Amino acid sequence: MTQLALVIDLNVCVGCQACVTSCKEWNTSGSAGPMGDQNPYGADPTGTFFNRVQTFEVGEFPNTETVHFPKSCLHCEDPPCVPVCPTGASYKRKEDGIVLVDYDKCIGCKYCSWACPYGARELDEQQQVMKKCTLCVDRIYDMTMAPEDRKPSCVKACPTSARLFGDVHDPESAVSVAIREAGGYALMPEWGTHPANHYLPRRKTRIKIHEDELERADNPLKVDRQLPRPAMDEPTLDDVTTW
Amino acid sequence: MHPAFSVIFLTTLIGAAQGLFLALFTAQSYAAFKLLPQPDAHAFYGQGSLLALVLLVAGLGASFFHLGHPERAWRAATKWRTSWLSREVIVLPAFMGVVCLYGLAHWLGWHPVLMTLPGGLPVDPSAILGVAGTLLAFALFVCTAMIYASLKFLAEWHSPLTVVNYILLGGASGFSLAAAFAAFTAPELVGFLAGWAAIITLLGFLGRAASLYRNSRLKPKSTLQTAIGIKHPTITQKTQGFMGGSFNTREFFHGSSVGALRAIKWFFLIAVFPLPLVLLASGMQGAAASLVAAFLVQYAGMLAERWFFFAQANHPQNLYYRAIA
């Protein structure tokens, strides 16, 4: 069983919003119809988006960290939005686990949006149907594209490679390795929705240099010699210490 | 949540219609067992069913305003195995059909004896339709309430009290309407119906007070920490990612002040329970004006009650939308 998903590295995301605009551009140009905007240049613009980047501040000044948090449909393994749909317009694909909406069947009752704890679904005011991230299902299987382009639009746009895409059920995939080895976690685990998308936590970046990294400890042939000591009357490296 | 008037009118109108039908058939059952005088069947049961049907059609009409694609509404009957909304979509027309047939049976005086109960009581089509309608009325209450009670993310709704209150409050407003209606068509039943309306109103007060008490003590299961998966106790949102509004900022927030919320709560607590009780008591002897006032006041209160029911529910997605920029 395949379960396609995104893994988002919060340690790398710089909050540039490139994934937001790239998502909007790709998905508003697709065969499923535009993601309409209302009043785009007016005082109160609004519109449909599949993907947003939010910003949080963690901690108290001066010990704070800024966390940029991309947010889209998590393609839950047990999606609560699917069984509540009265028409069957909302469904989870067996073959790859993507949660999709059939825009031709959706009656726009908004019930699925109430049943999603993450607020991942938005009613398109123009088409009056529920919309959400499709993992660019019209891109990732498009055989006319080069293999390296068969990825969601947001993944292709990310300048820092904060977004990984792959099958989280394949233990050898890059996303599974990232989840396993970099402490990947799911959002709101308390609801038992088992989101397929995972997030990688912030990491402390420190550099620790051991002595044997500057000078080989096992140096039988003395190929690596110690640095020559400066003479007592020569200037030292920083003028405050001698070798 | 943002209270949608389409849904407020749907749930209150069909609730009153279900209660009215239950009141009609309760009176018919009592009369069949000679516990109540036999009213004019054409006027009371026939026109009463018509009144219930009018409310049901009005409620159904209101519900269409909630849909983005009303012309596809028929599709909503397909997923009854998993969706309470789909079940409601099936039970509501079934109930309307039975109410229609029940009214017609009385209207046309169609009373052939189909069988006789052991006590020698004759059973005619209206009795069978009445039993079927009663079952469907309760099924419809359960379906409507379970649409909300089944959503575990909305803790204020996710309780058996939601189902209990939909039944009791719909029943109370329906019996009040039946009492007011009987003042014009079957004055001999007014005392009986007004009495039951008062009893159900009192029970409804207990149920609603219990749910208000429960909701005031709820502790949200999700926090900003679980929402973004960072354990630090101090997290503040700096931006939600956009300056304008979106579906997420409109659909899940009621947008009213705390004061307005409290005022509406007190309005419905007075207009649904004590005021109709006083008016029902004063109309017990058949004063049509106080009975009509009792129903109108209670129905106005029910609109406020339903508004508050939606507004009070706090969706976990709101954790992500706390600061514009």
Interface residues (C-beta under 8 A of the other chain):
Chain A: Q17 V20 D44 P45 T46 G47 T48 F49 R52 V53 Q54 T55 F56 E57 V58 G59 E60 T66 V67 F69 K71 P80 P83 V84 C85 P86 T87 G88 A89 K105 C106 I107 G108 C109 K110 Y111 S113 W114 A115 C116 P117 Y118 G119 R121 E122 L123 E125 Q127 Q128 V129 Y185 A186 L187 M188 P189 E190 W191 Y199 P201 R202
Chain B: M1 H66 L67 G68 H69 P70 R72 A73 R75 A76 A77 T78 K79 T82 S83 W84 L85 S86 V89 I147 S150 L151 K152 F153 L154 K221 S222 L224 T226 A227 I228 G229 I230 H232 T234 I235 T236 Q237 K238 T239 Q240 G241 F242 M243 G244 G245 S246 F247 N248 E251 F252 H315 P316 Q317 N318 Y320 Y321
